[in-house]
Amino acid sequence: MKTSAVKTVLCTFVLVLMTLAGSSAYSLDSHNECRANPNDPHSPGIVMLRGKYQGRCMDTSFKRAVKVLSLERDLLTISNYRKGGKFYTAEIPLQDLEKVSYIVVDLNSKPINAGGLINISHTELRFKFKHKDSIRLLPQDPSDRTLTDGDLVISYNYMAPQGVEYSPVKGFDEDLYGAVLQFFSMEDEVKTRFVDQKVNAYEMALSVRPSQAIKILVHAAQDSQKMGYASAYDTWTNNCTTKLYDILDAALSLKTAPYRFSTKRIGDTGMAPGILALGKRGLLASDSRVTLVNSEFGYKRLSSWSGHYFDYWLGKTYQDVQNTFWVRK
């Protein structure tokens, strides 16, 4: 397979941090008219800071930054964890964390160009716990009920006013969209990808120790709170993929160059470069294998305009990817 023939623009969701944090920070209480749920004390009231949508309410009905309410030795408690489209205060037992994996979502249910050569994808980190009820979810809206969970996703996504969809092309304008690092249930991800969007998702388990997994999760929560909603993003320079690598590098104190897109790989910025970057960081075993997430939840592989690009890597190991591409030893 000649992957160089496939031009892939990875990540529909991207971010460039504003340089003046003091002037760009949002106050959660300054715009009550923008609160998605007045009955939820953690529902933020945020307006777009600049650009075309400046002054309009940011839609936080489905995507929110988390806030670290407490961090004890074995327990992380955060607000604004989403499950079933609602937000909860999550009590996360860190010692129950069992698996961390890297997910790539093929978003090409429709072609974004006439030739179908440009593909878009989205990357996330998944954290699976020992028990399906390890995480306790306390309702933030009094009308909701207490739930449990054991499988969560962190995802770096765009933010905008209600009804404004993300455009990869318009996303090069760093004044247009905001961004957020969110935490939500894998159940929500399954519904979004396989039921609503009808797209495929691929996964590779990371080779990390339990202590490393905990550091990654805690750092992500702290990073989400630190960034809040005071961010803009750019399709090329800072995106869902680069953000995840920044989290991994910072959490594990990895001494490596930041993962960034390169014009040298414009013909293949999809699965392979990300896998190689994980391997370079020592986060994949040689036999770590690409699997189809759909299958785990009883869904078949869905049709995609990306052809067989993503499917080419299905079943391949990290060693296979090394053998396929040039790799600096």
Secondary structure, 3 states (H helix, E strand, C coil): CCHHHCEEEECCCECEECCCHHHHCCCCCCCHHHCCCCCCCCCCCCECCCCCCCCCECCCCCCCCCEEEEECCCEEEEEEEEECCEEEEEEEEHHHEEEEEEEEEECCCCCCCCCCCEEEEEEEEEEEECCCCCEEEEECCCCCCCEEECEEEEEEEEECCCCCCCCCCHHHCCCCCEEEEEEEEHHHHHHHHHHHHCCEEEEEECCCCHHHHHHHHHHHHHHHHHHCCCEECECCCEEHHHHHHHHHHHHCCCCCCCCCCCHHHCCCCCHHHHHHHHHHCCCCCCCCECEEHHHHCCCCCCCCCCCCHHHHCCCCEHHHHHHHCCCCC
